[in-house]
Amino acid sequence: MKKKILMLCMGCFLASFTAQAQWVVSDPGNLAQGIINAAKNIVHTSSTANNMLNNFQETVKIYKQGKEYYDGLRKVKNLVRDARKVQQTILMVGDITDIYVTSFERMLSDPYFTPEELSAIALGYTKLLEESAHLLNDLKTVVNENGLSMNDKERMDIIDRCYNDMLQNRSLVQYYTNKNIGVSYLRAKKRNDLDRVMALYGSPNERYW
């Protein structure tokens, strides 16, 4: 019975989002992969800040589509424990995407990062996003054909592991972001130009050092 409830909930999740542009979205894994592909495109094809900014617009398009999906998923209430953890794990992928897109968009306007550094930062985000996508693929095993052969303990073990690993990955993405922003603060401080960077990211605090 728990398996049927979990599969039903996941089916609702996957059907709750309808793409309105060229991206056909069937599950959160496609959303994550779309962001990853766009991030890789930034790394491999952007040689100038202006070129990088133009390429980043494709990421923003996918992000906005994904936000509709995640906003809809947040409205799903009263789930059994299994499905609630699945929901929370998927939503953390949305959090990770949000951290990446909003932070990197600001970095693109930051005079204290070179195009080469921004490309390296984008590569770092790509690696972290790929880890999130791998965890989503692991999570799928609880609802696909192979998942049907699992017992409840095996299923919950996978869900718990994916949830905990995704929680750690989200923290790592935030840490990576903060440390990169911290570099900008330090450079601006040396040039007595903190006001410009503070206007971009907000007031500095301990998390950036």
C-alpha positions in Angstrom: 0.0 0.0 0.0 2.8 2.4 0.9 4.4 1.7 -2.5 1.2 2.6 -4.3 0.8 5.8 -2.3 4.3 6.9 -3.0 4.0 6.2 -6.7 0.7 8.1 -6.8 2.3 11.1 -5.1 5.3 11.1 -7.4 3.0 10.8 -10.4 1.3 14.0 -9.2 4.6 15.7 -8.8 5.7 14.8 -12.3 2.5 15.9 -13.8 2.2 19.2 -11.9 4.4 21.2 -14.3 3.7 22.1 -17.9 6.5 23.7 -19.9 5.5 26.9 -21.7 8.5 27.3 -24.0 10.8 25.0 -26.0 11.7 22.8 -23.1 9.6 19.7 -22.7 9.7 18.9 -19.0 8.6 15.4 -17.8 10.3 15.3 -14.4 12.6 17.3 -12.1 15.6 15.4 -13.6 15.0 17.1 -16.9 14.9 20.5 -15.2 18.2 19.8 -13.5 19.8 18.5 -16.7 18.6 21.6 -18.6 20.3 23.9 -16.1 23.5 21.7 -16.2 23.6 21.8 -20.0 23.2 25.6 -19.9 25.9 25.9 -17.3 28.3 23.8 -19.4 27.5 26.0 -22.4 28.7 29.0 -20.4 31.9 27.3 -19.5 32.7 26.2 -23.1 31.5 29.1 -25.2 31.9 32.2 -23.2 35.1 34.2 -23.8 34.0 37.6 -22.7 31.8 39.0 -19.9 29.2 40.1 -22.4 29.1 36.8 -24.2 28.8 35.0 -20.9 25.9 37.2 -19.9 24.1 36.5 -23.1 24.6 32.8 -22.7 23.3 32.9 -19.1 19.9 34.1 -20.3 19.2 30.6 -21.5 19.8 29.4 -17.9 17.4 32.1 -16.6 14.7 30.8 -19.0 15.0 27.3 -17.7 15.1 28.5 -14.1 11.9 30.4 -14.5 10.1 27.4 -15.9 11.5 25.2 -13.1 10.4 27.7 -10.5 6.8 27.2 -11.6 7.3 23.4 -11.1 8.8 23.8 -7.7 6.2 26.4 -6.5 3.5 23.9 -7.5 5.3 21.1 -5.7 5.4 23.1 -2.5 1.6 23.3 -2.5 1.3 19.5 -2.2 0.3 18.8 1.5 -0.5 16.0 3.8 1.9 13.4 2.3 2.9 10.2 3.9 6.4 10.1 5.4 8.0 8.5 2.3 6.5 10.9 -0.2 7.1 13.9 2.0 10.9 13.1 2.0 10.8 12.6 -1.7 9.1 16.0 -2.1 11.6 17.7 0.2 14.5 16.2 -1.7 13.2 17.4 -5.0 12.5 20.9 -3.6 16.1 21.1 -2.4 17.2 20.7 -6.1 15.1 23.9 -6.6 16.9 25.6 -3.8 20.2 24.7 -5.3 19.2 26.0 -8.7 18.0 29.2 -7.1 21.3 29.7 -5.2 23.2 29.2 -8.4 21.1 31.4 -10.7 20.6 34.3 -8.4 24.2 34.4 -7.2 25.9 33.8 -10.5 23.7 36.5 -12.1 25.1 39.0 -9.6 28.6 37.7 -10.1 28.3 38.5 -13.8 27.8 42.2 -12.8 30.7 42.1 -10.4 33.8 44.1 -11.6 36.0 42.0 -9.4 35.7 38.8 -11.3 37.3 38.2 -14.7 35.6 36.3 -17.5 38.1 33.4 -16.9 37.2 33.4 -13.1 33.5 33.4 -13.9 34.0 30.5 -16.2 35.8 28.6 -13.5 33.0 29.4 -11.0 30.4 28.2 -13.5 32.4 25.0 -13.9 32.3 24.5 -10.1 28.5 25.0 -10.1 28.2 22.5 -12.9 29.9 19.8 -10.9 27.7 20.5 -7.9 24.5 20.6 -10.0 25.5 17.2 -11.6 25.8 15.7 -8.1 22.2 16.8 -7.5 21.1 15.3 -10.8 22.7 12.0 -9.8 20.8 12.0 -6.5 17.6 12.6 -8.4 18.3 9.6 -10.6 18.9 7.5 -7.5 15.6 8.7 -6.1 13.8 7.5 -9.2 14.5 3.9 -8.3 11.8 4.1 -5.7 9.1 4.6 -8.3 10.4 2.8 -11.5 10.1 -0.8 -12.4 13.1 -1.8 -10.3 11.7 0.0 -7.3 8.7 -2.2 -7.3 10.8 -5.1 -6.3 12.1 -3.4 -3.2 10.8 -3.9 0.3 9.8 -0.9 2.5 13.1 -0.8 4.3 15.1 -0.8 1.1 12.9 2.0 -0.3 13.2 4.1 2.8 16.9 3.6 2.9 17.3 5.0 -0.6 14.9 7.9 0.2 16.7 8.8 3.4 20.2 8.6 1.8 19.1 10.8 -1.1 17.5 13.3 1.3 20.6 13.5 3.5 23.0 13.7 0.6 20.9 16.4 -1.1 20.8 18.4 2.2 24.6 18.2 2.4 24.9 19.2 -1.3 22.7 22.2 -0.8 24.9 23.3 2.1 28.0 22.8 -0.1 26.5 24.9 -2.9 25.8 27.7 -0.4 29.3 27.4 1.0 30.8 27.5 -2.4 28.8 30.6 -3.3 29.7 32.4 -0.1 33.4 31.8 -0.5 33.3 33.1 -4.1 31.5 36.2 -2.9 34.0 36.6 -0.1 36.8 36.9 -2.7 35.0 39.9 -4.3 34.6 41.6 -0.9 38.3 41.2 -0.1 39.3 42.6 -3.5 36.8 45.5 -3.1 38.1 46.2 0.4 41.6 46.5 -0.8 40.5 49.2 -3.3 38.2 51.0 -0.9 35.3 50.1 -3.1 33.1 48.1 -0.7 30.0 50.2 -1.4 29.7 48.9 -4.9 30.0 45.2 -3.9 27.6 45.7 -0.9 25.0 47.1 -3.3 25.4 43.9 -5.3 25.4 41.2 -2.6 24.3 43.0 0.6 26.3 43.8 3.7 29.2 41.4 4.4 29.1 39.1 7.4 31.0 36.1 8.8 29.6 33.7 6.3 31.7 35.2 3.5 35.0 34.7 5.2 
